[in-house]
Each structure stands twice: as structure tokens, then as C-alpha cells.
């Protein structure tokens, strides 16, 4: 019984960190593929989250041929959950390959950020934000649909 209670208290902080639409998002900081830090702030309008490689491939396909700075112009950021990727593969191959992308990839190496947001494997979660508050969520399983949504997202003046 005491083990069950101890387990409950260990998991309680994880439940407390989970976010849902309507809530103010707690700020977090992740490093990108160039080891530069990014902290979620009130200016972020779109948060894209891929929980696995298939989701990240959707973002890559949607961003194909779009200019550098496209996401940033829309106050959008992309978080890739790479916790399940072997460290050696990540260090030697995956992250160096990401340096050729025209967009910034925030690397969730521990899975502590992506896990806060609901979503399915193989998809990209789109969280619409307004001054740090989670307004709505959409899921994309198709790169063209994601690209169309990005094209419709206004680039703030």
C-alpha cells in the first residue's frame, strides 16, 4: 500500500503539468538544433508538436520549399520530441541533418515538454495560443493540410 501511495505522489507533478485548452501555458525552455535556447513566451501564436519521427516528417514535408524564417514570421515554433531516439543517432546523424532545415526545431530530449500537450503519435499537434493562453488545438496527419493551415496563418505585422 505504501508503494502505491509513493507512486501516486511521484506521478502527481506530471498530472499537474499537463495543459489543456483554456489554460495559461507554463513557460519552458528548449535548445534547438544549433544548441540555442528558446523560451516559450506570450508572443508565440502557434505551437507545433511532433511526438515522434512520423510527426516530424509531416512538418518537414509541409515546410518543403518555404523560405527561412517562415515559422518565425507567424510567431510559430516547432517542438520535436526526440526522447526515444538513441543519443548516438541523435548526436551523429539526426541533429546535424536538422541544421540544414529552413526552420528552427526545438528538441525535447527528455520528453518533458511535448508530454504536456495531448496528441497522437504520427501526427502534428497545432496549439493556437493568445498571449500565452491555449485557445484551441488541431491535429494534422497530412503534410499538405498542415501546409495549407500554415499558409492561412497570418504573419503578424
N, C-alpha and C positions, 0 to 999 in steps of 0.2 A: 504494500500500500504506500509506504513512504517513497518508493521509487516512482510510482505513478504521480504522486504529488510533486516530486522533484522534476519530473519530466514536464508536467503542466507548467511549472514556474519557469522552466527553460524555454518553452515554446511561447509563453505569453508575450515576450517582447517582439517576436516575429509577427504575431497577430496584430499587435498594436501598431506596427509599422505599415501594415497593408493599407493601401489607399483605395478610395472609391470615388465615383463621380460626385461632385459637390463639395469635396474636401479640399482643404488647402494642402498642397504638397510640401512635405518637409524637404528642405534643400539637401542636396547631396553633391559630392564632387567625384568625378572620374577622370582618368587620364585617357587621352585619345591615342591614335596610332603613332603619334610623334612624341608621346610622353608629356604632352602639355595638359595641364589641368583645366577642367571646365566645371563650373558650379551652376547648378540649376538656379535660375533667378526669375524674377517677376516679368522679365522681358520675353521669356520663352513662350511661344504661342502654340507650337506643335512639338510633341514628344513622340518619336517613333521608337518602338521597342521590338527587337527581334530576340526571341528566346533561344534560337538555335541557328544552325548554318542555313537551313532552308529559308528561314525568315530573312536572314542577312542577304541571301542570294536574291530574294524578291526586291529588296532595297537596291542592290547593285544593278539589277536589270531595269528597275524604274528610273534610276539615275543615269543610265547609259546616255552618253552624248549631251547631258545637261552641263552647263558651264560651272566652273569652280565658283563657290560662294552661293549657289542656288538655294541650298537649305538655309544658310545664314541670312540671306536676304528676306526670307519668310519667317525668320526667328524660329526655325525648326532645328531640332537636334535628333541625332540617331544614336540609340544605345544598343549595343550588341552584347548579349550575354554569352561570354566565352568560357564560363567556368568549367564546362565539361571537356573543353579542348585540352589535350595534353600540353603541358607547359613547353616541352621541347618543340612541338609542332608550331605552337603559337609564336615562340621566340624566333625560330629559324625560318619559318615559311609564311604563316598566315599574316602576322602583323607587318612584316616587311612588304608583303604583297598589297596590304591595305594602304600603304604610303603612296601608291600610285593612283588611288581613288581621287576623284574631284570633290569629295565631300569628307567631312570630319566624322570619324567613327569613335564614339565613346565606349571604351572597353570595360565591361563589367566582369572583371576577372574572378570575383568571388560570388557573383550571382545575388548580391545584396540589394541592388537597385531594381533590376528587371523583375525580381520576385515580388516587388511591392505592387505591381500592376497586373490585373487579370489579363489572361490571354492564353491562346492555344499555341502549341508547337507547330511549326511550319507556316506560321502567319506573322504578319507585322501588325502590331497594335498602334493605333493612331490616337493619342490623347490630345484633345483640344484643350488648351489652357487659356485662362484670362487672369493676368496678374497673379499667377501662382496658384489659382484655383482650377481644379479639374472640372471642366464644363461637360465634356462628352467624350465618348470613345467609339472608335470604329475599328474593324478588323479587315485586313486585306490578305487574300490568298492568291491574288493575281497581280503581277507586276504592272500590267497596263492600267488596271483600275487604280493602283496606287499612284502611278504617274499622272493619271488624269486628275486625281484628287490634289496632288501637289501642284499641278498646273492651275487649278482653280483656287488654290490658297493665295490670298492676296499678299503681295510683297508690301509690307508697311512702308509708309513714306518717311 
